[in-house]
Amino acid sequence: MVYVFRILILGVIVLLFYAIIKGILSIDSNKKKPKKTSVADELLKLQNLKEEGIITEEEFQQMKKRLLK
């Protein structure tokens, strides 16, 4: 009976260890993948910057040309 209990405890420890390692690996893999944004999203961001006066019309046009290439 003691051996069955030890095997069950060992199994639980192994499962917890696996879950922890699996969680750490999935967190690391999410950090490595950069979030992709579309050209349209980038253009909207530039338009907002221009409207807020953060960038000028010239800067907006230059950045827009770079995005559309």
Residue frames as a rotation matrix with the C-alpha (Angstrom) as fourth column:
MET 1
0.569 0.822 0.000 0.00
0.822 -0.569 0.000 0.00
0.000 0.000 -1.000 0.00
VAL 2
0.386 -0.522 -0.760 2.90
0.182 -0.765 0.618 2.38
-0.904 -0.377 -0.200 0.78
TYR 3
-0.647 -0.676 0.354 4.34
0.439 0.049 0.897 1.76
-0.623 0.736 0.265 -2.69
VAL 4
-0.058 0.727 0.684 1.06
0.976 -0.101 0.191 2.70
0.208 0.679 -0.704 -4.39
PHE 5
0.792 0.343 -0.506 0.96
0.506 -0.832 0.228 5.91
-0.342 -0.436 -0.832 -2.38
ARG 6
-0.046 -0.906 -0.421 4.57
0.132 -0.424 0.896 6.75
-0.990 -0.014 0.139 -3.33
ILE 7
-0.648 -0.146 0.748 3.84
0.725 0.185 0.664 6.10
-0.235 0.972 -0.014 -7.01
LEU 8
0.400 0.867 0.298 0.78
0.898 -0.435 0.060 8.37
0.182 0.244 -0.953 -6.88
ILE 9
0.665 -0.231 -0.710 2.77
0.241 -0.834 0.497 11.15
-0.707 -0.502 -0.499 -5.18
LEU 10
-0.451 -0.890 0.062 5.57
0.282 -0.076 0.957 10.79
-0.847 0.449 0.285 -7.73
GLY 11
-0.335 0.419 0.844 3.01
0.942 0.114 0.316 10.94
0.036 0.901 -0.433 -10.56
VAL 12
0.752 0.637 -0.169 1.50
0.653 -0.755 0.063 14.15
-0.087 -0.158 -0.984 -9.18
ILE 13
0.295 -0.737 -0.608 4.95
0.093 -0.611 0.786 15.72
-0.951 -0.288 -0.111 -8.82
VAL 14
-0.650 -0.536 0.538 5.85
0.542 0.169 0.823 14.79
-0.532 0.827 0.181 -12.40
LEU 15
0.082 0.772 0.630 2.56
0.978 -0.185 0.099 16.23
0.193 0.608 -0.770 -13.70
LEU 16
0.818 0.189 -0.544 3.08
0.378 -0.889 0.260 19.50
-0.434 -0.418 -0.798 -11.81
PHE 17
-0.144 -0.957 -0.253 6.65
0.132 -0.272 0.953 19.76
-0.981 0.104 0.166 -13.08
TYR 18
-0.554 -0.001 0.833 5.46
0.811 0.227 0.539 19.14
-0.190 0.974 -0.125 -16.65
ALA 19
0.502 0.836 0.223 2.71
0.859 -0.511 -0.017 21.76
0.099 0.200 -0.975 -16.35
ILE 20
0.617 -0.336 -0.711 5.14
0.161 -0.831 0.533 24.35
-0.770 -0.444 -0.458 -15.01
ILE 21
-0.495 -0.863 0.101 7.73
0.233 -0.020 0.972 23.72
-0.837 0.505 0.211 -17.73
LYS 22
-0.318 0.461 0.828 5.05
0.948 0.153 0.279 23.70
0.002 0.874 -0.486 -20.45
GLY 23
0.741 0.630 -0.231 3.71
0.649 -0.761 0.008 27.03
-0.171 -0.155 -0.973 -19.18
ILE 24
0.248 -0.748 -0.616 7.16
0.017 -0.632 0.774 28.62
-0.969 -0.202 -0.144 -19.12
LEU 25
-0.666 -0.531 0.524 7.89
0.486 0.224 0.845 27.45
-0.566 0.817 0.109 -22.65
SER 26
0.062 0.757 0.651 4.60
0.990 -0.130 0.056 28.79
0.127 0.641 -0.757 -23.99
ILE 27
0.777 0.146 -0.613 5.23
0.335 -0.920 0.205 32.18
-0.534 -0.364 -0.763 -22.36
ASP 28
-0.185 -0.942 -0.281 8.71
0.025 -0.291 0.957 32.36
-0.982 0.170 0.077 -23.94
SER 29
-0.588 -0.029 0.808 7.40
0.764 0.309 0.567 31.43
-0.266 0.951 -0.160 -27.38
ASN 30
0.530 0.833 0.158 4.76
0.847 -0.512 -0.143 34.19
-0.038 0.209 -0.977 -27.20
LYS 31
0.545 -0.387 -0.744 7.43
0.084 -0.857 0.508 36.78
-0.834 -0.339 -0.434 -26.45
LYS 32
-0.485 -0.853 0.194 9.52
0.246 0.079 0.966 35.84
-0.839 0.516 0.171 -29.47
LYS 33
-0.296 0.454 0.840 6.72
0.955 0.139 0.261 36.30
0.002 0.880 -0.475 -31.99
PRO 34
-0.935 -0.013 -0.355 6.34
0.046 -0.995 -0.084 39.95
-0.353 -0.095 0.931 -32.94
LYS 35
0.003 1.000 0.027 2.79
0.424 0.023 -0.905 41.11
-0.906 0.014 -0.424 -33.41
LYS 36
-0.734 -0.230 0.639 2.06
0.675 -0.140 0.725 41.65
-0.077 0.963 0.258 -37.08
THR 37
-0.063 0.709 -0.702 0.27
0.122 -0.693 -0.711 44.81
-0.991 -0.131 -0.042 -38.10
SER 38
0.292 0.250 0.923 -1.19
0.918 0.199 -0.344 45.50
-0.270 0.947 -0.172 -41.47
VAL 39
-0.720 -0.523 0.456 -0.22
0.662 -0.715 0.225 48.39
0.208 0.464 0.861 -43.71
ALA 40
0.042 0.834 0.551 -3.69
0.321 -0.533 0.783 49.84
0.946 0.144 -0.289 -43.18
ASP 41
0.727 0.185 -0.661 -3.15
0.677 -0.035 0.735 49.85
0.113 -0.982 -0.151 -39.40
GLU 42
-0.243 -0.913 -0.327 0.18
0.890 -0.344 0.299 51.58
-0.385 -0.218 0.897 -39.81
LEU 43
-0.617 0.081 0.782 -1.37
0.495 -0.733 0.467 54.20
0.611 0.675 0.413 -42.11
LEU 44
0.507 0.859 0.071 -4.10
0.412 -0.313 0.856 54.87
0.757 -0.405 -0.512 -39.55
LYS 45
0.457 -0.434 -0.776 -1.47
0.835 -0.089 0.542 55.36
-0.305 -0.896 0.322 -36.86
LEU 46
-0.647 -0.734 0.208 0.42
0.756 -0.580 0.304 57.78
-0.103 0.354 0.929 -39.09
GLN 47
-0.216 0.670 0.710 -2.80
0.419 -0.593 0.687 59.67
0.882 0.446 -0.153 -39.89
ASN 48
0.748 0.498 -0.439 -3.53
0.579 -0.166 0.798 60.03
0.324 -0.851 -0.413 -36.17
LEU 49
-0.004 -0.840 -0.543 -0.01
0.881 -0.260 0.395 61.31
-0.473 -0.476 0.741 -35.53
LYS 50
-0.723 -0.233 0.650 -0.43
0.598 -0.682 0.421 63.86
0.345 0.693 0.633 -38.31
GLU 51
0.183 0.904 0.385 -3.82
0.394 -0.427 0.814 65.00
0.901 0.003 -0.435 -37.01
GLU 52
0.752 0.054 -0.657 -2.42
0.658 -0.111 0.745 65.41
-0.033 -0.992 -0.119 -33.50
GLY 53
0.892 -0.421 0.164 0.42
-0.354 -0.877 -0.324 67.54
0.281 0.231 -0.932 -34.85
ILE 54
0.638 -0.684 0.352 3.12
-0.063 0.410 0.910 65.12
-0.767 -0.603 0.218 -33.83
ILE 55
-0.389 -0.727 0.566 4.39
0.642 0.226 0.732 64.72
-0.661 0.648 0.379 -37.39
THR 56
-0.360 0.199 -0.911 4.19
-0.492 -0.871 0.004 67.13
-0.793 0.449 0.412 -40.31
GLU 57
0.739 0.656 -0.152 2.52
-0.421 0.273 -0.865 66.54
-0.526 0.703 0.478 -43.67
GLU 58
0.286 -0.727 -0.624 5.96
-0.877 0.063 -0.476 66.00
0.385 0.683 -0.620 -45.24
GLU 59
-0.674 -0.542 0.501 6.89
-0.719 0.637 -0.277 63.37
-0.169 -0.547 -0.820 -42.67
PHE 60
0.091 0.816 0.570 3.53
-0.384 0.557 -0.736 61.71
-0.919 -0.152 0.364 -43.14
GLN 61
0.796 0.230 -0.560 4.01
-0.593 0.112 -0.797 61.50
-0.120 0.967 0.226 -46.91
GLN 62
-0.144 -0.937 -0.319 7.55
-0.902 0.257 -0.347 60.12
0.407 0.238 -0.882 -46.56
MET 63
-0.671 -0.077 0.737 6.48
-0.550 0.719 -0.425 57.45
-0.497 -0.691 -0.525 -44.09
LYS 64
0.410 0.898 0.162 3.46
-0.432 0.347 -0.832 56.58
-0.804 0.271 0.530 -46.21
LYS 65
0.518 -0.303 -0.800 5.69
-0.814 0.111 -0.570 56.06
0.262 0.946 -0.189 -49.27
ARG 66
-0.591 -0.799 0.106 7.93
-0.783 0.538 -0.312 53.74
0.192 -0.268 -0.944 -47.25
LEU 67
-0.381 0.529 0.759 4.95
-0.426 0.628 -0.651 51.72
-0.821 -0.571 -0.014 -46.07
LEU 68
0.632 0.763 -0.132 3.46
-0.423 0.198 -0.884 51.36
-0.649 0.615 0.448 -49.53
LYS 69
-0.005 -0.709 -0.706 6.67
-0.993 0.086 -0.080 50.12
0.117 0.700 -0.704 -51.17
